[in-house]
Amino acid sequence: VSGTCAKWFNSAEVQFGHAGAKSGAADESAEAKLQALREAGAVVPASFETFGAAIEEKFNAMVAAGDLVPAPDVEPQVLPDDLNSAIKAGAVRKATNI
């Protein structure tokens, strides 16, 4: 996401991300990489704000096409309020202190 602002900075002075990514040529820019992903068929949202909607749209399309069968929701376990209550209820066992 941050790489798309690279065109407004001098690439010799700014480093993006922990790996020190830089882009000097137009075909190395974030925009060029995003376009290549689109052309390859990847879902590329227009912005970070539209990421969730893009994933939901693709998910729903895959379900409608029969390419994906959603797993049923699983009811989560009820967690005890604290460790002592859990030990007394037999939900967990006490460490053996070896």
C-alpha positions in Angstrom: 0.0 0.0 0.0 2.7 2.5 0.9 4.6 1.7 -2.2 2.0 3.5 -4.3 3.2 6.9 -3.0 6.8 6.2 -4.2 6.4 8.3 -7.3 6.2 11.5 -5.1 9.6 10.8 -3.6 13.2 10.8 -4.8 13.9 7.0 -4.9 17.5 7.7 -4.0 16.5 9.2 -0.7 13.5 7.0 0.4 13.3 3.4 1.3 10.0 1.6 1.5 9.4 -1.3 4.0 11.8 -3.3 6.1 13.5 -4.8 3.0 14.5 -1.5 1.6 12.4 -1.7 -1.6 13.1 1.0 -4.1 11.7 1.7 -7.6 13.6 3.6 -10.1 12.1 2.7 -13.5 8.4 3.0 -14.5 8.1 -0.8 -14.9 9.3 -1.2 -11.3 6.7 1.1 -9.8 3.8 -0.1 -7.6 1.3 0.9 -10.2 3.1 -1.2 -12.8 3.2 -4.2 -10.4 -0.5 -3.8 -9.6 -1.4 -3.6 -13.3 0.6 -6.8 -13.9 -1.3 -8.5 -11.1 -4.7 -7.4 -12.6 -3.6 -8.7 -16.0 -2.7 -12.1 -14.4 -6.2 -12.3 -12.9 -5.5 -11.3 -9.3 -8.0 -9.3 -7.3 -6.4 -5.9 -6.8 -8.6 -3.4 -4.9 -8.6 0.2 -5.8 -7.5 1.2 -2.3 -6.9 -0.2 1.1 -10.4 1.0 2.1 -12.0 -1.2 -0.6 -9.9 -4.3 0.2 -12.6 -5.9 2.3 -15.3 -5.4 -0.3 -13.1 -6.8 -3.0 -12.4 -9.9 -1.1 -16.1 -10.3 -0.2 -17.1 -9.9 -3.9 -14.5 -12.5 -5.0 -15.6 -14.9 -2.3 -19.3 -14.6 -3.2 -18.5 -15.1 -6.9 -16.5 -18.2 -6.1 -19.3 -19.6 -4.0 -21.9 -18.8 -6.7 -19.8 -20.5 -9.3 -19.4 -23.6 -7.2 -15.6 -23.2 -6.9 -15.8 -22.7 -3.2 -17.9 -24.4 -0.5 -17.9 -22.4 2.7 -17.2 -24.4 5.9 -19.9 -24.3 8.5 -19.4 -21.9 11.4 -18.1 -23.5 14.6 -19.4 -22.4 17.9 -16.4 -21.3 20.0 -15.7 -22.9 23.4 -16.8 -20.9 26.5 -13.7 -19.7 28.3 -13.6 -19.6 32.1 -13.1 -16.2 33.8 -9.7 -17.2 35.3 -7.3 -20.1 35.6 -8.4 -21.1 39.1 -12.0 -21.4 38.0 -10.9 -23.5 35.0 -8.9 -25.8 37.2 -11.8 -26.2 39.7 -14.2 -26.9 36.8 -11.9 -29.5 35.3 -11.5 -27.6 32.1 -7.7 -27.5 32.4 -5.3 -29.4 34.5 -2.8 -28.0 36.8 0.9 -28.0 35.7 2.9 -30.9 37.2 5.8 -28.6 38.3 8.5 -30.9 37.1 
